Amino acid sequence: MSEQKDLLTTNRKALTINLDGMKYGTFAEIGAGQEVARVFFHAGGASGTIAKTISAYDMVFSDAIYGKAPRYVSRERLKLMLDHEYNLLMERLASVRGDHTTFFVFADTVATKNFKGTNEAHGWLGVRVQTEPKGEPSEIILHVRMWDKESVLQQEALGIIGTNLIYASFYYRDDLRKFIQSLLDNLSPDRIEVDMLQFSGPAFQNVDNRLMSLHLVEFGLTNAVMFGPKGEVLQPSETLYKKAIIVERGSFRPVTHVNVDMLNCATAQFVQEPLVKGKDVIVLMEITMNNLLAAGALDPLDFLSRVDLLGDIGLTVLISNYSEYYRLTSYFRRYTKEMIGVAMGINNLLEIFNEKYYENLEGGILESFGRLFRHSVKLYIYPMRQEAYDRYLTTGQPATNSSSVGAHAFAANVLINAKNAQVVDHLRNLYDHLLENHYLECIVGFDARILHIFSRDVLRRIKESDPSWEEMVPDPVVAAIKRRGLFGYVPAIKAAAS
C-alpha cells in the first residue's frame, strides 16, 4: 500500500514516465516559467522522456512560431501550440523512433498573479498523445483557475497539475473517473480549480464530455460547469465575461411550459432594465447538484437527458453545487459587473426566506441577503395559483415544513405573487424593504392557462402512461422524451400490451 501511495506523488509520477522508454515528447510552456518540465527534470531520467522544452515568452517570438491568436492565454493559442509542436515532433522523429515510441506534446499558456495582483490567474493546459506507436493521437484540454495568493505558489501548483495531467493521459485513460480525481493529487480545490475539461480523439471516441464535466463538480474540482444548446462544453469565464445574466433554477425533470414561460417573461423584463439596455445578455437554466442527487445517487443518464431537453429548446445550461442563491450570484460576480436577474416561482422565493439555510452564516439571513442583492441583483417572481400555494403550505412541497411562510387569508382563485405572498411576521419588514426597493419584481405577461403545470405531475403522468403530459411540455421536449424513452416513458402500444 505504501508503494502505491509513493507512486502517486508528483515526483514519482514524473519519474515513472521518465523511466518508460516508449514515452517521448515535447513540453511547450508560456507563462509562469517551465514549471511542468521542471518537475520532470528534477525527478531524474528526463532525457528518456523530453525531446524538447520551449518557452516562447516574447509575443513576437510566440507569434512567429505558433501564429497569431486573439488572446495569448486562450484555448485558441493552446491549440496552435499543440498543432505546431506535434507536427514538428512527428516530422523530425517519427522515422527515427516512431516504430517503438508513443509520442506526446504537453502545452500550457497561463497567466499567474502579476506584481500588482490585479489580473485573473488562470491558464489552459493540454496534452496530445499517441496510445500506440504510429497511432492517431488523442487530446485532453483543460482550463484552470489558480487561487494561491503568491505567484510562486501558483507556479508550483501548475507544475503539479500539469504532471498529473500527463500521468493520467498515459495510465488512467481507461478509468476516466479516476483520471479526473487524480488531477488534484497533491493539490486541493482552494489552490487550483479545473472548470473545463474536454477529451477528443480515437482513445476517447465514446466519451461524453458533458458527463466528464459533471464529474468535475461531483468530485469538487470546480463549483460549476456549462453546456451550450448543442451539448458543447463551454468555459464559464469566456461565456459569462462582462455579460448581463438572467438565470432560472430548477430540476427540469422534465422542462415544462411553465419553466419556459417563466424564463421568457423574466428575460423580457430584464432586457428593459436601464442597467441592461445595450448590454450583451446571456440566458441560463441552472440545475444544482442537490437536484441531481435528489434520489441519493447521481444518475448520469437522467442528468444527460435533462441537459439534452434544455438544449433541444435552445437553452444554455449551468450545473452548479451552489445550494444557496447568494452563492450562485457571487459566482457570477467573478466574471461580470453587469446586472444579474434570477427568475423563480413563489415557492423558491419563500425558501429564500427560510432561516434554517443560513445557520452556518455568522450574520444569518441578513448576511445572505447582503451577499445576494449586492451589485445590481433582482429577483423576478412568477405567480402561483392559490390552490398550489395552499398545497405548498400544507405539504411543504417542494420543501418540507417551510418555516418562512406566514398565514394568509386569500379569496379563492387569487393568484399569489411577490406583492401578496406572506412570510413570517419577524421577517415582514425585511420582505417589504426588498419589495419597495425593487429587489423583487412581479413577472408580468405570463400565461395564466399553464399555471397548473408542475414537473412532478408531468413525471407522474409519463410513468403512468397518461397522454395528458404531452400538453404540459414544449413540442420538442415531447418528441425527445418519446424518441429516447426518457423518464420512464413507454409507448402506448407497449403499455397496453403489458
N, C-alpha and C positions, 0 to 999 in steps of 0.2 A: 504493500500500500504506500509506503514512504517513497519507493522508487517512482511510482506512478505520480505522486504529488510533485516530486522533483521534476519530472518530465514536463509539467505544466508551468514551471517558472519561465519567465521571459528569456532568460539566458539559455536554459535547456531547450526551449523551443527553437531558438536560433541555431544552437549547436547541432541539434538533431537534423535540421535541414542542411547545415554546412557539411555534415558527415555523410550525407546521402549523395553519392556521385551522380545520380540521374538528374538532379535538380540544378538548373543553372540559369542565371538570368541577370537582368539589369534593374538597378534602383535609380529612379529619377525623382528628385525631390526639390520643390520650390517653396521656400518659406520655412522658417523655424529651424534651419540647419538640416543636415542629412541625418536626422535622428534615427530613422529605421535602419539605414545602412550602418550607422554607428553601433547599434545593438549587435548586428551580425559580425562586425569587425571585432568587437570586444569579446564575443563568445568564443572566438578561435576557429581556425579552419575555414575562414571566409573565402579563401582562394578557390575552394571547392564549389562555391555557390555563386560568387559575384563575378559576372563577366565585366561589368562596368558600373560605376556610380557617376551621376551627373547632377549638378545643381545650377541651373541657368537662372540666377537671381536677377541679373540685369534684364530689363524689359527688351532692349534691343537684341541682346543675345537670345532671349527666350523666343521672341517673335521670329528671329532668323532661323531658329532650329525647328520650332513647332508650328509656326504660322500664327496669325492673329486670332484672338478670341474676344468676345465682348467684354469679359472680365477675366482677370488673372486668377482669381480664386473662384472657379466655376466648374460645373460639370463639363462644359464645352472644352475648357482648357485641359482638364484631366483626360478627356477622350483623345485630344490631339497628342498629348504626351504618350499615352498608351499605344496609339496607332504608330507614331513615329519610331518609338523605341523598339516595339515588337518587330516591325518591318525591318529595322536595321539589324536586330539580333538574328533574324532568320536569314537575311541577305548575307551576313558575314560568317555565321556559324553553322547553319543547317547542313551544309555539305561536309563540314569538318567533323561534327559530332552529333548530327541530327538522328542517326540510327539508334543511339543509345541514351539520348537526353530528352527530358521533358523541360522545354524552355518556359520561362515566365518573365513578366515585367511587372514590377511594383512601381506605382507612381503616386505622388501626392502633391497637391498645391494648397497651401494653407496660409493663414494669417494668425499669428499668435498676438497676444496683447501688446499694443505698442507702448512706447515710453510714457505717454500721457494717459494711457488706459481708456481711450475714447473710441476704440474700434471694436467691431464684433470679432471675437476669437473663434474661428471656425475653419473647416477645411474639407476638401474632397480627397478620398483615398480610393485606389482601385488596384486590382491585380488581374492580369490576363495570363492564363496558364494552360499549358497542354496537360491533358490527363494521360497521354501516352506518346511515345516518340512519333514524330511526323503527323500527329493528330491535329485536328482543328482545335483552336483554343476556346476556352470558356472565360467568362469575365464576371467579376464581382465588383460593384461600385458602392461606396457608402459615403454619407455626409456626416461629419461630426461637429459638435459644438464643445468648446473647451472652457471649463468653469474654474480652473485654478486661478488664483489671483496674480500669480507671478509667471512671467513668460518662461522662465527656466523650468518651472513645474509643468507648464503646458507642453513644452518640448519633450520632457520626459514621458508624459502621458501619450504623446503622439508616437514616440518610439515603441512604447508597449503595445498600443492598439494596432500599429502597423505590423509588428511582429506577429501578433495574434491573428490578424487577417491572413497573412501569408501562410502561417502554420495551418490554419483551418482550411484554407483553399486546397492544401495537399492532403490533410489527414481526416478532415471531418466532412468531406463532400457528400458522403452517404448518410449523414445524420445531421440535417440542417438545423434541428432544434439545438443540438449540441454546438454546432457551428456558431449560431447566434449567441448562445450563452457564453461561449468561450471568448467572444470579442472583448469582454470586460475582465478577463482573467488578469489578476494583479492590479486591477483598477476598481473604481466604484462610480456609480452614476453621478455623484456630486463632483467628480473630476472631469468626466467626459461623457457626452451624450451622443448616441447614434440615432438620428431622427429620419434617416432614409437609407434603404438597403435594396439593391437590385441585383438579381442573378440573371445571366444570359449565356447562351451558347449550348453546345451539344450535351455537356455534362449536366445541364440544368433545364433541359427542354420540357420536363414535366413539372417544373416548379411554378407555383402560383405566387408571384411576388406580393400580392395583396396579403396572403396568409403569412408570408415571411415578415411583412411589415407589422402585422398584428402581433407576431411573436416579440417584436421589439418592445411593444407596450406591455405585453403579458410578462416578459422577463425583466422589465424595469430598465431597459436601455434608453427609453425615451418615454415621454408622457403623452405624445400624440403623433398620429400618422394620418396621411391624407391621400385620397384617391380621386382621380378625375372621372368624368361621366363615362369614359370608355374603359374604366377599370385601371387606368395607368397610375403608377405610384408617383405622387407629387412630393416635392421638397417644400415643407411648410414655409420656410423663410423666403423662398422665391415666390411662392404663390400669394402669401399674405402681405408682402413688403409694401408698406405705405398705402395700403388699401383700407377703405371703409368696409366693415364686416357686418353682415346680418346673418344670424345663425338660429336654427331651431334644433332643440334637443328632443330626442325621442327614442323609442325602441324600434319603431318602424317594422313591426313584425305582424303583418306587412304594412307598408306605407299606404295610407288611405286618402280619400278625397279631403278629409279634414286636415291632414298633415300638409297637403299641397296648398289648400286654400289659406291656411294659417300663414305659410311662408310667403305666398304670393301677395296677400293683403299687407302683411308686415313690411315686405320689401317695397311695395308701392308707397307706403307712408314714409319709410326710411329714406328713400331717394329724394323725397320732397323736403327733408330736413335742411335748414340753411347750412349746417356744417357738412352736409353730404353732397349738395349740388355741385356738379362739376368734378367730383372725385371719382376715382376708379372704385368700383364696388365689387366685392365677392360675396356670393350667397352660398351658405353651407348648411348641410344637415349633419348633426353631430350625434354619435352614439357613444355612451360611456361604457367602459369595461364592466361596470356594475350591471348594466342591461345585458351585456353579452354573457355574463356569468350568472344570470338570474336562476338558471337551473342547477347551479352548483359547480358546473364544469364548463369549460369552453367547448363549444360545438363548432368546428371550423366550417362545416357545410352550411349551418344556419347563419353564421356570420357572413359568408360569401354571398349567400342568397340575398341578404338584406342590402349589401353593397351593390350587388347586381341590379336589384329592383330600383334602387335610387338612381343608379346610373342609367337605367332604361328610360327614366323620365328626365334625363339631362342634368342631374344634380351632382355636385361635388360633395364628398363625404369626408368627415373628420372622425377618427376614432380616438378617444382620449381616456385617461384614467382619472379625470377630474370629476369627482362626485359632486363637488360644490360649484355653483355658478361663479363665485368670485374667483376661484382658481382658474376657471376657463377664460374669463375676461383678462386676468393677469397674464395668462399665457399669450393671448393675442397682443398684449401690450409689448411683448418682446419685439414684435415686428412692425407695429404701426402705432401712430399717434392719432390716427383718424377716428371718427365716431364708430362706436360698436352698438349694434342693436341685437336684442335677444327676443325671439318670438316664443311665446309659451301659452299654455292653457291656464285656466283658473286653478286647477289642482296643483300645478307646478308653482304658481305664484304663492299659494298658501304654504307649500312646503318650504319655500324660501324663508317664510316667517316662523318656521318650526325651530325653536331654540335648541332642541336636542342635537342638531347638526353642528353647533358651534361651541360645544362644551370644551373642545380642545383649544379654543382661542382664548387668550387672556382677556380680551375685550368683548368676548361673546358676540352676540348678534350685531352690536354696533360696529365692532371691528370688521365683521364680514361685510356689512353694508358699506362701510368706508372703502373697503377694497373693491367691492363690486361696482359701485357707482362713480368712482373717481374717473376723471379724464373722459367725460362725454360718453356715458353708457346709458342706454334707455331700454326698458322692457316694454314690449308690445304684447298686450294681453288679449287672447282670443276668448270669446264668451262661452258660456256653458249653459245648457238648459237647466231649469230649476230641478227637474226630477233627477238629472245626472248629478247635480250639486248635492241634492239630498242623499243620493246613494253614496257619494264621496264622504259625506259627514257621518253616515251610519256604518258604512263598511270599511272606511279607510282606504278604499281603492283610489289610486294605485299605491297609496301609502297607508299603513295601518295605524289607527288610533292617533291621528294627527292632533297635536296639542296646540296648533297655531290658529284653529278655527273658532270663531265666536258663534254665538247663537244668531239665528235670523228669523224674520217673520215676513216672508215674501208671499205675495199673491201667486196663485197658480199661473204657470206659463210665463213668468217673468224671466228674462234672460239675466244671468249673473255675469257681471263684467267687473272691470277694475274699480269702477266707481261705487258699486254696491256690495262687493264681496266683503265678508266680515272676518276680522282677526280678533284674537283675544284682547280684552279691554286694555291691558297694560302696554300693548303694542299699537294701539289705535292711533295715538298721536304720531308715532313714527310712520305708520302707514299713510296717514293724512299728509304728513310733510312730503313724502315721496310723490304722492299723487298731485298735490298742489304745485309742486315744483317741476312737474312733468318728467320725473324719472320713470313714472308708469304712464302708459298711454293705452287707451282702449283701441283695439283693432276695429276698423270700420270697413264697410263694403263686403263683409263676409256673406257666405251663402247659408242662410238660416235653414235651408232644407236638408242640410247634411249634418247638423249638429248632433244628431242621434248616433253618429258613427264612432265606434271605438275599436282600436286594433284588436283587443282581446275578444270582442264579439265577432269580428271578421275571422279571426283564427279559429274560434269555436265552430263557426258555420262551415269553414273549409273542412275541418276534421269530421264534421257530421254530414258532409256531402249535401249541405243546404245551398242550392244555387243562388240564393239571395245575396251571398257575399260578393258576387260579381258586380253588383250595383254600388258597392261601397268603396271600391278602389279604382284607380285610373285604368283605362283600357290596356295600355302597355303592360301594366302590372298583372292584370287578369291573364293576358296571353302568356306572360313569362311564367306565372305560377303553374298554369296548365302544361306548358311546354316542358318545364323542368320538374314537375311533380313536387313543388315546394310546400312546406308547412303541412304535410300530411295529405295533400290533395290526391284524390283518387278519381279518375274519370267515371262518369255516371254509369256507364255500361259495366265496369268492373265492380263498382259499388253495389249495383243491383244484383250482380251475379254472386257476390259474397253474402 
